[in-house]
Amino acid sequence: MTRMHLLVSMFCVAQAAGVAVAGNVSSQAADPNGQVVVAAIGDGTITMDDLTRRLLQEIRPHEQEFYQEAEPVVVEDVLRKMLAEKATSMEGRKLGYLQEDPLHTIVAQFEQQRVVSKLLETQLGDKVSVADADIDQVIKSNPKATREQARAFAQRSKAMRVMEQYYAELAGKRKLAKVTENLTKAAEIHQRLLTQPKTPRGPGEYWIRNSQVNTDLSDEEKNLVLATFDGGRFTLKDWFQTLCNLAPPRRPKDLDKAEGVEKLLTMALRAPVLAAEARSLGYDQDPKIRSDVKAFEDQRLLYATQEAETKSVQEPTAEEVKEYFEKNVEKFAANPILKVDQIWCEDEQTARKVRDLVDQGADFQMVKKDYSLQKDVPFYSLSPTSEGLFWADVWKGEPNEVLGPVMGFYGPGVKWRVVKVQEKTPAKVQDFSEQLGNSVKWAFFAERRQAVLKKFEKGLIEKYPYEIFCDRIQGLNPLEIALKQQDK
């Protein structure tokens, strides 16, 4: 039994004694979509698919500037972390963060995109197919195009035509009307926000910030109606939010005039009009859309709640940074590096065969030519950042030594390999400098934030009822999951 399995088994024994359960939680075996539930908290669940995706993320190396020994990925620990995040989202929802901007707007835009996509897929999906004659016509006008390129071009062209016709019909059906008398006022307000922001902008900033939509507009201005349609209306606040979704270099330059305001308005109206039609047909209640929106809300609530909880954490002073560095000199050493050659194998059995051949005196390069999934890479530069939890397996090798079979990250998953070490460069302690000090500062600051969040999550996990269903996670091994992922 591996250490990972042992830890899970020990945890399950503890849970049987009542340790892991706080309050009463429904122990449904599956969620509404038929997914196996491995944990529940409040009215939320974590499915087996959720857990396996997270485990695949956790075993992969994390971006880090300095060497840190990778911790083993323990299934129950990951599940507890996921529960803590769920509890954090629940707390944010309870505190009303979902009703505050910009979070409210971001979620509304996400939901709008999803219902519009559902509408177009359902109503127009079978109307954008193209015939061979359409493809031939494209090739005739562009002989260099392949048939697949011509097909894609013909489909895009037809989709645009169908979409334009459908939207025109909807605009008439839903009685879309622009309030043209308000366009000049909208242009004047745009120029005020652009040239006279309440909060001065930084050097080189020449655009309207997202935050100005809330801080620089009065309630009356936010509610200034620019268009109406059956099922909704479009206000100046909506118009500014559309503008702020555009990267500053792509924003129109003629928004100081009513004509420019109207051009952007025409573009911006498409999504809300389509969304109104989608809602009238009940697409906003589609179970998959509701699930996706809830997941999106939870993720955004997680970030918002974490940000609110840590906003009082102070950045370390220069003196604190220097003291922290001196106490953790080895932590900020330059990463060790291994230069190796590798034979990536289809499976463990092949890797064992490869190792046997090399041990029997076969030339490493010839074996690599016959068996490796990657034949044209002369050498690999490995580091803790690239190897993560496999670093210890390869670092123990010395120059000219052959290691393996050992696992390694390959594509989206994990594969077996045989490794020949060529060069070995140990970690090097660095002297303190201004540039290094800046990296130390943010590492120290992140550590402070994590300490606050850990304490916060501990309180939440005790506050909200939760349960882990141990019988459903018995035998889970992240590396086995990763091997199967690669096979897919």
Secondary structure as a PSIPRED ss2 file (coil, helix, strand):
# PSIPRED VFORMAT (PSIPRED V4.0)

   1 M C   1.000  0.000  0.000
   2 T C   1.000  0.000  0.000
   3 R H   0.000  1.000  0.000
   4 M H   0.000  1.000  0.000
   5 H H   0.000  1.000  0.000
   6 L H   0.000  1.000  0.000
   7 L H   0.000  1.000  0.000
   8 V H   0.000  1.000  0.000
   9 S H   0.000  1.000  0.000
  10 M H   0.000  1.000  0.000
  11 F H   0.000  1.000  0.000
  12 C H   0.000  1.000  0.000
  13 V H   0.000  1.000  0.000
  14 A H   0.000  1.000  0.000
  15 Q H   0.000  1.000  0.000
  16 A H   0.000  1.000  0.000
  17 A C   1.000  0.000  0.000
  18 G C   1.000  0.000  0.000
  19 V C   1.000  0.000  0.000
  20 A C   1.000  0.000  0.000
  21 V C   1.000  0.000  0.000
  22 A E   0.000  0.000  1.000
  23 G C   1.000  0.000  0.000
  24 N C   1.000  0.000  0.000
  25 V C   1.000  0.000  0.000
  26 S C   1.000  0.000  0.000
  27 S C   1.000  0.000  0.000
  28 Q C   1.000  0.000  0.000
  29 A C   1.000  0.000  0.000
  30 A E   0.000  0.000  1.000
  31 D C   1.000  0.000  0.000
  32 P C   1.000  0.000  0.000
  33 N C   1.000  0.000  0.000
  34 G C   1.000  0.000  0.000
  35 Q C   1.000  0.000  0.000
  36 V E   0.000  0.000  1.000
  37 V E   0.000  0.000  1.000
  38 V E   0.000  0.000  1.000
  39 A E   0.000  0.000  1.000
  40 A E   0.000  0.000  1.000
  41 I E   0.000  0.000  1.000
  42 G C   1.000  0.000  0.000
  43 D C   1.000  0.000  0.000
  44 G E   0.000  0.000  1.000
  45 T E   0.000  0.000  1.000
  46 I E   0.000  0.000  1.000
  47 T E   0.000  0.000  1.000
  48 M H   0.000  1.000  0.000
  49 D H   0.000  1.000  0.000
  50 D H   0.000  1.000  0.000
  51 L H   0.000  1.000  0.000
  52 T H   0.000  1.000  0.000
  53 R H   0.000  1.000  0.000
  54 R H   0.000  1.000  0.000
  55 L H   0.000  1.000  0.000
  56 L H   0.000  1.000  0.000
  57 Q H   0.000  1.000  0.000
  58 E H   0.000  1.000  0.000
  59 I H   0.000  1.000  0.000
  60 R C   1.000  0.000  0.000
  61 P C   1.000  0.000  0.000
  62 H C   1.000  0.000  0.000
  63 E C   1.000  0.000  0.000
  64 Q C   1.000  0.000  0.000
  65 E C   1.000  0.000  0.000
  66 F C   1.000  0.000  0.000
  67 Y C   1.000  0.000  0.000
  68 Q C   1.000  0.000  0.000
  69 E C   1.000  0.000  0.000
  70 A C   1.000  0.000  0.000
  71 E C   1.000  0.000  0.000
  72 P C   1.000  0.000  0.000
  73 V C   1.000  0.000  0.000
  74 V C   1.000  0.000  0.000
  75 V H   0.000  1.000  0.000
  76 E H   0.000  1.000  0.000
  77 D H   0.000  1.000  0.000
  78 V H   0.000  1.000  0.000
  79 L H   0.000  1.000  0.000
  80 R H   0.000  1.000  0.000
  81 K H   0.000  1.000  0.000
  82 M H   0.000  1.000  0.000
  83 L H   0.000  1.000  0.000
  84 A H   0.000  1.000  0.000
  85 E H   0.000  1.000  0.000
  86 K H   0.000  1.000  0.000
  87 A H   0.000  1.000  0.000
  88 T H   0.000  1.000  0.000
  89 S H   0.000  1.000  0.000
  90 M H   0.000  1.000  0.000
  91 E H   0.000  1.000  0.000
  92 G H   0.000  1.000  0.000
  93 R H   0.000  1.000  0.000
  94 K H   0.000  1.000  0.000
  95 L C   1.000  0.000  0.000
  96 G C   1.000  0.000  0.000
  97 Y H   0.000  1.000  0.000
  98 L H   0.000  1.000  0.000
  99 Q H   0.000  1.000  0.000
 100 E C   1.000  0.000  0.000
 101 D C   1.000  0.000  0.000
 102 P C   1.000  0.000  0.000
 103 L H   0.000  1.000  0.000
 104 H H   0.000  1.000  0.000
 105 T H   0.000  1.000  0.000
 106 I H   0.000  1.000  0.000
 107 V H   0.000  1.000  0.000
 108 A H   0.000  1.000  0.000
 109 Q H   0.000  1.000  0.000
 110 F H   0.000  1.000  0.000
 111 E H   0.000  1.000  0.000
 112 Q H   0.000  1.000  0.000
 113 Q H   0.000  1.000  0.000
 114 R H   0.000  1.000  0.000
 115 V H   0.000  1.000  0.000
 116 V H   0.000  1.000  0.000
 117 S H   0.000  1.000  0.000
 118 K H   0.000  1.000  0.000
 119 L H   0.000  1.000  0.000
 120 L H   0.000  1.000  0.000
 121 E H   0.000  1.000  0.000
 122 T H   0.000  1.000  0.000
 123 Q H   0.000  1.000  0.000
 124 L H   0.000  1.000  0.000
 125 G H   0.000  1.000  0.000
 126 D H   0.000  1.000  0.000
 127 K H   0.000  1.000  0.000
 128 V C   1.000  0.000  0.000
 129 S C   1.000  0.000  0.000
 130 V C   1.000  0.000  0.000
 131 A C   1.000  0.000  0.000
 132 D H   0.000  1.000  0.000
 133 A H   0.000  1.000  0.000
 134 D H   0.000  1.000  0.000
 135 I H   0.000  1.000  0.000
 136 D H   0.000  1.000  0.000
 137 Q H   0.000  1.000  0.000
 138 V H   0.000  1.000  0.000
 139 I H   0.000  1.000  0.000
 140 K H   0.000  1.000  0.000
 141 S H   0.000  1.000  0.000
 142 N C   1.000  0.000  0.000
 143 P C   1.000  0.000  0.000
 144 K C   1.000  0.000  0.000
 145 A C   1.000  0.000  0.000
 146 T C   1.000  0.000  0.000
 147 R H   0.000  1.000  0.000
 148 E H   0.000  1.000  0.000
 149 Q H   0.000  1.000  0.000
 150 A H   0.000  1.000  0.000
 151 R H   0.000  1.000  0.000
 152 A H   0.000  1.000  0.000
 153 F H   0.000  1.000  0.000
 154 A H   0.000  1.000  0.000
 155 Q H   0.000  1.000  0.000
 156 R H   0.000  1.000  0.000
 157 S H   0.000  1.000  0.000
 158 K H   0.000  1.000  0.000
 159 A H   0.000  1.000  0.000
 160 M H   0.000  1.000  0.000
 161 R H   0.000  1.000  0.000
 162 V H   0.000  1.000  0.000
 163 M H   0.000  1.000  0.000
 164 E H   0.000  1.000  0.000
 165 Q H   0.000  1.000  0.000
 166 Y H   0.000  1.000  0.000
 167 Y H   0.000  1.000  0.000
 168 A H   0.000  1.000  0.000
 169 E H   0.000  1.000  0.000
 170 L H   0.000  1.000  0.000
 171 A H   0.000  1.000  0.000
 172 G H   0.000  1.000  0.000
 173 K H   0.000  1.000  0.000
 174 R C   1.000  0.000  0.000
 175 K C   1.000  0.000  0.000
 176 L C   1.000  0.000  0.000
 177 A E   0.000  0.000  1.000
 178 K E   0.000  0.000  1.000
 179 V C   1.000  0.000  0.000
 180 T H   0.000  1.000  0.000
 181 E H   0.000  1.000  0.000
 182 N H   0.000  1.000  0.000
 183 L H   0.000  1.000  0.000
 184 T H   0.000  1.000  0.000
 185 K H   0.000  1.000  0.000
 186 A H   0.000  1.000  0.000
 187 A H   0.000  1.000  0.000
 188 E H   0.000  1.000  0.000
 189 I H   0.000  1.000  0.000
 190 H H   0.000  1.000  0.000
 191 Q H   0.000  1.000  0.000
 192 R H   0.000  1.000  0.000
 193 L H   0.000  1.000  0.000
 194 L H   0.000  1.000  0.000
 195 T H   0.000  1.000  0.000
 196 Q C   1.000  0.000  0.000
 197 P C   1.000  0.000  0.000
 198 K C   1.000  0.000  0.000
 199 T C   1.000  0.000  0.000
 200 P C   1.000  0.000  0.000
 201 R C   1.000  0.000  0.000
 202 G C   1.000  0.000  0.000
 203 P C   1.000  0.000  0.000
 204 G C   1.000  0.000  0.000
 205 E C   1.000  0.000  0.000
 206 Y C   1.000  0.000  0.000
 207 W C   1.000  0.000  0.000
 208 I C   1.000  0.000  0.000
 209 R C   1.000  0.000  0.000
 210 N C   1.000  0.000  0.000
 211 S C   1.000  0.000  0.000
 212 Q H   0.000  1.000  0.000
 213 V H   0.000  1.000  0.000
 214 N H   0.000  1.000  0.000
 215 T H   0.000  1.000  0.000
 216 D C   1.000  0.000  0.000
 217 L C   1.000  0.000  0.000
 218 S C   1.000  0.000  0.000
 219 D H   0.000  1.000  0.000
 220 E H   0.000  1.000  0.000
 221 E H   0.000  1.000  0.000
 222 K H   0.000  1.000  0.000
 223 N C   1.000  0.000  0.000
 224 L C   1.000  0.000  0.000
 225 V E   0.000  0.000  1.000
 226 L E   0.000  0.000  1.000
 227 A E   0.000  0.000  1.000
 228 T E   0.000  0.000  1.000
 229 F E   0.000  0.000  1.000
 230 D C   1.000  0.000  0.000
 231 G C   1.000  0.000  0.000
 232 G E   0.000  0.000  1.000
 233 R E   0.000  0.000  1.000
 234 F E   0.000  0.000  1.000
 235 T E   0.000  0.000  1.000
 236 L H   0.000  1.000  0.000
 237 K H   0.000  1.000  0.000
 238 D H   0.000  1.000  0.000
 239 W H   0.000  1.000  0.000
 240 F H   0.000  1.000  0.000
 241 Q H   0.000  1.000  0.000
 242 T H   0.000  1.000  0.000
 243 L H   0.000  1.000  0.000
 244 C H   0.000  1.000  0.000
 245 N C   1.000  0.000  0.000
 246 L C   1.000  0.000  0.000
 247 A C   1.000  0.000  0.000
 248 P H   0.000  1.000  0.000
 249 P H   0.000  1.000  0.000
 250 R H   0.000  1.000  0.000
 251 R C   1.000  0.000  0.000
 252 P C   1.000  0.000  0.000
 253 K C   1.000  0.000  0.000
 254 D C   1.000  0.000  0.000
 255 L C   1.000  0.000  0.000
 256 D C   1.000  0.000  0.000
 257 K C   1.000  0.000  0.000
 258 A H   0.000  1.000  0.000
 259 E H   0.000  1.000  0.000
 260 G H   0.000  1.000  0.000
 261 V H   0.000  1.000  0.000
 262 E H   0.000  1.000  0.000
 263 K H   0.000  1.000  0.000
 264 L H   0.000  1.000  0.000
 265 L H   0.000  1.000  0.000
 266 T H   0.000  1.000  0.000
 267 M H   0.000  1.000  0.000
 268 A H   0.000  1.000  0.000
 269 L C   1.000  0.000  0.000
 270 R H   0.000  1.000  0.000
 271 A H   0.000  1.000  0.000
 272 P H   0.000  1.000  0.000
 273 V H   0.000  1.000  0.000
 274 L H   0.000  1.000  0.000
 275 A H   0.000  1.000  0.000
 276 A H   0.000  1.000  0.000
 277 E H   0.000  1.000  0.000
 278 A H   0.000  1.000  0.000
 279 R H   0.000  1.000  0.000
 280 S H   0.000  1.000  0.000
 281 L C   1.000  0.000  0.000
 282 G C   1.000  0.000  0.000
 283 Y H   0.000  1.000  0.000
 284 D H   0.000  1.000  0.000
 285 Q H   0.000  1.000  0.000
 286 D C   1.000  0.000  0.000
 287 P H   0.000  1.000  0.000
 288 K H   0.000  1.000  0.000
 289 I H   0.000  1.000  0.000
 290 R H   0.000  1.000  0.000
 291 S H   0.000  1.000  0.000
 292 D H   0.000  1.000  0.000
 293 V H   0.000  1.000  0.000
 294 K H   0.000  1.000  0.000
 295 A H   0.000  1.000  0.000
 296 F H   0.000  1.000  0.000
 297 E H   0.000  1.000  0.000
 298 D H   0.000  1.000  0.000
 299 Q H   0.000  1.000  0.000
 300 R H   0.000  1.000  0.000
 301 L H   0.000  1.000  0.000
 302 L H   0.000  1.000  0.000
 303 Y H   0.000  1.000  0.000
 304 A H   0.000  1.000  0.000
 305 T H   0.000  1.000  0.000
 306 Q H   0.000  1.000  0.000
 307 E H   0.000  1.000  0.000
 308 A H   0.000  1.000  0.000
 309 E H   0.000  1.000  0.000
 310 T H   0.000  1.000  0.000
 311 K C   1.000  0.000  0.000
 312 S C   1.000  0.000  0.000
 313 V C   1.000  0.000  0.000
 314 Q C   1.000  0.000  0.000
 315 E C   1.000  0.000  0.000
 316 P C   1.000  0.000  0.000
 317 T C   1.000  0.000  0.000
 318 A H   0.000  1.000  0.000
 319 E H   0.000  1.000  0.000
 320 E H   0.000  1.000  0.000
 321 V H   0.000  1.000  0.000
 322 K H   0.000  1.000  0.000
 323 E H   0.000  1.000  0.000
 324 Y H   0.000  1.000  0.000
 325 F H   0.000  1.000  0.000
 326 E H   0.000  1.000  0.000
 327 K H   0.000  1.000  0.000
 328 N C   1.000  0.000  0.000
 329 V H   0.000  1.000  0.000
 330 E H   0.000  1.000  0.000
 331 K H   0.000  1.000  0.000
 332 F H   0.000  1.000  0.000
 333 A C   1.000  0.000  0.000
 334 A E   0.000  0.000  1.000
 335 N C   1.000  0.000  0.000
 336 P C   1.000  0.000  0.000
 337 I E   0.000  0.000  1.000
 338 L E   0.000  0.000  1.000
 339 K E   0.000  0.000  1.000
 340 V E   0.000  0.000  1.000
 341 D E   0.000  0.000  1.000
 342 Q E   0.000  0.000  1.000
 343 I E   0.000  0.000  1.000
 344 W E   0.000  0.000  1.000
 345 C E   0.000  0.000  1.000
 346 E C   1.000  0.000  0.000
 347 D C   1.000  0.000  0.000
 348 E H   0.000  1.000  0.000
 349 Q H   0.000  1.000  0.000
 350 T H   0.000  1.000  0.000
 351 A H   0.000  1.000  0.000
 352 R H   0.000  1.000  0.000
 353 K H   0.000  1.000  0.000
 354 V H   0.000  1.000  0.000
 355 R H   0.000  1.000  0.000
 356 D H   0.000  1.000  0.000
 357 L H   0.000  1.000  0.000
 358 V H   0.000  1.000  0.000
 359 D H   0.000  1.000  0.000
 360 Q C   1.000  0.000  0.000
 361 G C   1.000  0.000  0.000
 362 A C   1.000  0.000  0.000
 363 D C   1.000  0.000  0.000
 364 F H   0.000  1.000  0.000
 365 Q H   0.000  1.000  0.000
 366 M H   0.000  1.000  0.000
 367 V H   0.000  1.000  0.000
 368 K H   0.000  1.000  0.000
 369 K H   0.000  1.000  0.000
 370 D H   0.000  1.000  0.000
 371 Y H   0.000  1.000  0.000
 372 S C   1.000  0.000  0.000
 373 L C   1.000  0.000  0.000
 374 Q C   1.000  0.000  0.000
 375 K C   1.000  0.000  0.000
 376 D C   1.000  0.000  0.000
 377 V C   1.000  0.000  0.000
 378 P C   1.000  0.000  0.000
 379 F C   1.000  0.000  0.000
 380 Y E   0.000  0.000  1.000
 381 S E   0.000  0.000  1.000
 382 L E   0.000  0.000  1.000
 383 S C   1.000  0.000  0.000
 384 P H   0.000  1.000  0.000
 385 T H   0.000  1.000  0.000
 386 S H   0.000  1.000  0.000
 387 E H   0.000  1.000  0.000
 388 G H   0.000  1.000  0.000
 389 L H   0.000  1.000  0.000
 390 F H   0.000  1.000  0.000
 391 W H   0.000  1.000  0.000
 392 A H   0.000  1.000  0.000
 393 D H   0.000  1.000  0.000
 394 V H   0.000  1.000  0.000
 395 W H   0.000  1.000  0.000
 396 K C   1.000  0.000  0.000
 397 G C   1.000  0.000  0.000
 398 E C   1.000  0.000  0.000
 399 P C   1.000  0.000  0.000
 400 N C   1.000  0.000  0.000
 401 E C   1.000  0.000  0.000
 402 V E   0.000  0.000  1.000
 403 L E   0.000  0.000  1.000
 404 G E   0.000  0.000  1.000
 405 P E   0.000  0.000  1.000
 406 V E   0.000  0.000  1.000
 407 M E   0.000  0.000  1.000
 408 G E   0.000  0.000  1.000
 409 F E   0.000  0.000  1.000
 410 Y E   0.000  0.000  1.000
 411 G C   1.000  0.000  0.000
 412 P C   1.000  0.000  0.000
 413 G E   0.000  0.000  1.000
 414 V E   0.000  0.000  1.000
 415 K E   0.000  0.000  1.000
 416 W E   0.000  0.000  1.000
 417 R E   0.000  0.000  1.000
 418 V E   0.000  0.000  1.000
 419 V E   0.000  0.000  1.000
 420 K E   0.000  0.000  1.000
 421 V E   0.000  0.000  1.000
 422 Q E   0.000  0.000  1.000
 423 E E   0.000  0.000  1.000
 424 K E   0.000  0.000  1.000
 425 T E   0.000  0.000  1.000
 426 P C   1.000  0.000  0.000
 427 A C   1.000  0.000  0.000
 428 K E   0.000  0.000  1.000
 429 V C   1.000  0.000  0.000
 430 Q C   1.000  0.000  0.000
 431 D C   1.000  0.000  0.000
 432 F C   1.000  0.000  0.000
 433 S C   1.000  0.000  0.000
 434 E H   0.000  1.000  0.000
 435 Q H   0.000  1.000  0.000
 436 L H   0.000  1.000  0.000
 437 G H   0.000  1.000  0.000
 438 N H   0.000  1.000  0.000
 439 S H   0.000  1.000  0.000
 440 V H   0.000  1.000  0.000
 441 K H   0.000  1.000  0.000
 442 W H   0.000  1.000  0.000
 443 A H   0.000  1.000  0.000
 444 F H   0.000  1.000  0.000
 445 F H   0.000  1.000  0.000
 446 A H   0.000  1.000  0.000
 447 E H   0.000  1.000  0.000
 448 R H   0.000  1.000  0.000
 449 R H   0.000  1.000  0.000
 450 Q H   0.000  1.000  0.000
 451 A H   0.000  1.000  0.000
 452 V H   0.000  1.000  0.000
 453 L H   0.000  1.000  0.000
 454 K H   0.000  1.000  0.000
 455 K H   0.000  1.000  0.000
 456 F H   0.000  1.000  0.000
 457 E H   0.000  1.000  0.000
 458 K H   0.000  1.000  0.000
 459 G H   0.000  1.000  0.000
 460 L H   0.000  1.000  0.000
 461 I H   0.000  1.000  0.000
 462 E H   0.000  1.000  0.000
 463 K H   0.000  1.000  0.000
 464 Y C   1.000  0.000  0.000
 465 P C   1.000  0.000  0.000
 466 Y E   0.000  0.000  1.000
 467 E E   0.000  0.000  1.000
 468 I E   0.000  0.000  1.000
 469 F C   1.000  0.000  0.000
 470 C H   0.000  1.000  0.000
 471 D H   0.000  1.000  0.000
 472 R H   0.000  1.000  0.000
 473 I C   1.000  0.000  0.000
 474 Q C   1.000  0.000  0.000
 475 G C   1.000  0.000  0.000
 476 L C   1.000  0.000  0.000
 477 N C   1.000  0.000  0.000
 478 P H   0.000  1.000  0.000
 479 L H   0.000  1.000  0.000
 480 E H   0.000  1.000  0.000
 481 I H   0.000  1.000  0.000
 482 A H   0.000  1.000  0.000
 483 L H   0.000  1.000  0.000
 484 K H   0.000  1.000  0.000
 485 Q H   0.000  1.000  0.000
 486 Q H   0.000  1.000  0.000
 487 D H   0.000  1.000  0.000
 488 K C   1.000  0.000  0.000
